[in-house]
Amino acid sequence: MNIGLTGGIATGKSTVSRMLAGLGAAVLDADAIAREIMEPGHPVLAAVRERFGQGVLHPDGTLNRKKLGEIVFSHPAERKALETLTHPAIRAEMKRRLDELEAADPHRLVVADIPLLYESGLDPLYEEIMVVYVPRELQLSRLIQRDRLSLEAAEQRLSAQMDIEVKKERADILIDNSGGLDETKRQIDVFWRDKGLR
C-alpha cells in the first residue's frame, strides 16, 4: 500500500512522517530528493544556473537557497520556471524508488512525503492522500518562528501553496496537528490500526 503525505509549510509533515516511519513505514521524502538534484554536478542544478544566473550559486558551486528563494517566492512566473526544471526529475526519482520499495515488500506501507502534491497534480499516483493540517493562523506563526521570517515573507510562502483549508477538504485521511504530539500520535495509531498495517 502507498499513500501520498502532504500538508502546508509548517503544518508538521515531518513529525507525522517520523511517526509513520517509527511504526515501520518506508518514507520517500520529495524534499530530500529535491536537494539531491540540486547538488553540484547534477544536470538539474546546471539547468537552474543557466536559467537564473550564477548569482544563485555560492562560490563553491553549491546552491544558494536563500538567493533562489528570494527570486522565486516574489515572482510567480520565476517559481513556475523553477518547477518546470525540477519537478520532472523529482517525480521520476520518486516513482523509481516507490516501485523498488513496493517490489521488495508489497505489504509494507510506503509513504511519499510531497509538500506540493496537489499543486503538482501528483495525487492520482497514490492510493490515498494523508493531509497534515493546522489552521492558517497557527501555520503562519509556526513558520515565522521556525524560519525566523518576517510576516510578509511568511505570507509570501503560504500564498505560494494551495490554501490549507482546500487541502483539508481534499484529504482521504486527515491528521489534525494543531494539538500536542500525543494527540497527533493517537491519530496516526488509529490510522495504522484501521488499515491493518503491521
C-alpha positions in Angstrom: 0.0 0.0 0.0 1.2 3.5 -0.6 -0.1 7.0 0.4 0.9 10.5 -0.5 1.6 12.6 2.5 1.2 16.4 2.2 0.1 19.5 4.1 1.3 23.0 4.1 4.6 24.6 5.1 5.0 24.4 8.9 2.0 22.1 9.5 4.1 19.3 10.9 4.5 16.9 7.9 8.0 15.9 9.1 6.7 15.0 12.5 3.9 12.8 11.0 6.4 11.3 8.6 8.8 10.3 11.5 5.8 8.8 13.4 4.8 6.7 10.4 8.5 5.6 9.9 8.6 4.7 13.6 5.7 2.3 13.1 7.5 0.6 10.1 6.5 2.6 7.0 9.1 3.3 4.3 9.2 7.1 3.7 10.2 8.7 0.5 11.0 12.4 1.0 10.5 14.6 -2.0 12.4 17.4 -0.3 15.4 15.2 0.2 15.3 14.2 -3.5 14.9 17.8 -4.4 18.1 18.6 -2.5 19.9 15.7 -4.2 19.1 17.0 -7.7 20.5 20.4 -6.7 23.9 19.1 -5.8 27.0 20.2 -7.8 27.4 18.1 -10.9 23.7 17.2 -11.3 22.2 18.3 -14.6 19.2 19.9 -12.9 21.4 22.3 -10.9 23.2 23.2 -14.2 19.9 24.0 -15.8 18.9 26.1 -12.8 22.2 28.1 -13.0 21.6 28.5 -16.8 18.1 29.9 -16.2 18.6 32.0 -13.1 22.2 33.0 -13.4 25.5 32.4 -11.5 24.1 34.5 -8.6 22.0 31.6 -7.3 25.2 29.6 -6.6 27.7 30.0 -3.8 31.4 30.5 -4.8 31.9 26.8 -4.2 29.2 25.8 -6.8 26.6 24.8 -4.3 23.1 26.2 -4.5 22.4 29.5 -2.6 18.9 28.5 -1.5 18.2 31.9 0.1 19.0 33.8 -3.1 17.0 31.4 -5.3 14.1 31.6 -2.7 14.1 35.4 -2.9 13.7 35.2 -6.7 11.0 32.5 -6.9 8.8 33.5 -3.9 8.4 37.1 -5.1 7.8 36.3 -8.8 5.2 33.5 -9.6 6.5 33.2 -13.2 10.0 32.5 -11.9 8.7 29.9 -9.4 6.9 28.2 -12.3 10.1 28.2 -14.3 12.0 26.6 -11.4 9.2 23.9 -11.0 9.4 23.2 -14.8 13.1 22.4 -14.3 12.9 20.4 -11.1 9.6 18.6 -10.9 10.0 16.1 -13.7 13.4 14.9 -12.2 11.9 14.7 -8.7 8.8 12.8 -10.0 10.9 10.3 -11.9 13.1 9.5 -8.9 10.2 9.2 -6.5 8.5 6.8 -8.9 11.7 4.7 -9.3 12.1 4.4 -5.5 8.4 3.7 -4.8 8.4 0.9 -7.4 11.6 -0.5 -5.8 10.1 -0.5 -2.3 6.8 -1.9 -3.2 8.5 -4.8 -5.1 10.8 -5.5 -2.1 7.8 -5.8 0.3 4.3 -5.4 -1.1 2.8 -5.4 2.5 4.8 -2.5 3.8 3.2 1.0 3.8 5.2 3.3 1.5 4.7 7.0 2.3 5.6 9.6 -0.3 6.1 12.8 1.6 5.4 15.5 -1.0 4.9 19.2 0.1 3.4 20.3 -3.2 1.5 17.1 -4.0 -1.8 18.7 -5.0 -0.1 21.7 -6.6 1.9 19.3 -8.8 -1.1 17.2 -9.7 0.5 14.1 -8.2 -2.4 12.9 -6.1 -3.7 10.4 -8.7 -0.4 8.5 -8.4 -1.2 7.4 -4.8 -3.9 5.1 -3.3 -4.8 7.6 -0.7 -3.7 11.1 0.4 -3.0 12.0 4.0 -3.1 15.7 4.8 -1.4 17.1 7.9 -3.5 20.1 8.9 -3.3 23.1 11.2 -5.3 26.3 10.8 -3.6 29.0 8.8 -3.0 31.4 11.7 -1.1 28.6 13.6 0.7 27.7 10.3 1.8 31.3 9.9 3.1 31.7 13.5 4.9 28.4 13.4 6.6 29.4 10.1 7.7 32.8 11.4 9.1 31.2 14.5 10.7 28.2 12.7 12.4 30.0 9.8 12.8 33.4 11.5 10.8 35.1 8.7 9.1 38.5 8.7 5.3 38.4 8.5 5.4 39.5 4.8 8.0 36.8 3.9 5.9 34.1 5.7 2.7 35.2 4.0 4.5 35.0 0.6 5.5 31.4 1.2 2.0 30.5 2.4 0.5 32.2 -0.7 2.8 30.1 -3.0 1.0 27.0 -1.8 -2.6 25.8 -2.1 -4.7 27.0 0.8 -4.5 24.5 3.7 -8.3 24.5 4.0 -8.6 23.3 0.4 -6.1 20.5 1.1 -8.1 19.6 4.2 -11.3 19.2 2.1 -9.5 17.0 -0.5 -7.8 14.7 2.1 -8.6 11.0 2.2 -7.0 10.9 5.6 -6.8 14.0 7.8 -4.3 14.4 10.6 -5.0 17.5 12.7 -1.7 18.6 14.1 -2.9 21.6 16.0 -2.9 19.9 19.4 0.0 18.3 21.1 2.3 15.5 19.9 0.4 12.9 21.9 -2.9 13.8 20.1 -1.1 13.6 16.7 0.4 10.2 17.6 -3.1 8.9 18.7 -4.5 9.8 15.2 -1.6 8.0 13.5 -2.1 4.9 15.6 -5.8 4.9 14.7 -5.0 5.2 11.0 -2.4 2.4 11.3 -4.8 0.1 13.1 -7.7 0.8 10.8 -5.6 -0.1 7.8 -4.5 -3.4 9.4 -0.8 -2.4 8.9 2.0 -4.4 10.5 
